[in-house]
Amino acid sequence: MKTVQTLGRMIITCLVIGGAFGLLLISIWRAIDLNVEKALVPVDEPGAVWESATPVTYHYLDQELPRSDYLPRHPVYLGKMVYERINLWLTREPEARVTLLMIYANERMGTAMQLLQARRGKEALETTMKSYLYTQAAAAQIKQAQLGPVEREKLRTMMKIHEQALLILEEVMADNLKPKVRGMLEEMIRLRAELIQI
């Protein structure tokens, strides 16, 4: 009888701890909200995503973007996103935070290029928007913390690579989606110019 009671208590304790951990993850996820859901480009418009059947290559980027083993829809991808959000939430020092935001922006852009190669246009566009939002957050952090020229130049260099990637994305997207990519590209160029003036 005592064994059953002990086992019951252990199960209840595990459920309570698991529920608390789940709530913690959800609250952290919401606390770090980068407004991705609000800012995502609506890509479910009528018409093809692709302008042509030409395979996408991006070997002419000035610098190779990171490649990921876990693309959206992979079982590990969600866990990776949660880990990144928690890591970002725990990072408070401005220089470290900017570095982390740049790493995540770069990884997202690399993932977007992989998705393009896999002809997963909708996800490529969504992932590009996430990269763009991380880049915006890094620029805002640099301005807010008034960080020095080293951080600004690192971000500007990364943005140049991302601008090239956006040009590739714009090139292969259908006409109805090109303005959205062009808007991100123009905003990226504007942000990069602002970083010189800080």
Secondary structure, DSSP 8 states (H G I E B T S, - for coil): -HHHHHHHHHHHHHHHHHHHHHHHHHHHHHHT---HHHH------SS-SBS-------TTSSS-----S--TTSHHHHHHHHHHHHHHHH--SHHHHHHHHHHHHHHHHHHHHHHHHTT-HHHHHHHHHHHHHHHHHHHHHHHHHT--HHHHHHHHHHHHHHHHHHHHHHHHB-TTTHHHHHHHHHHHHHHHHHHHH-
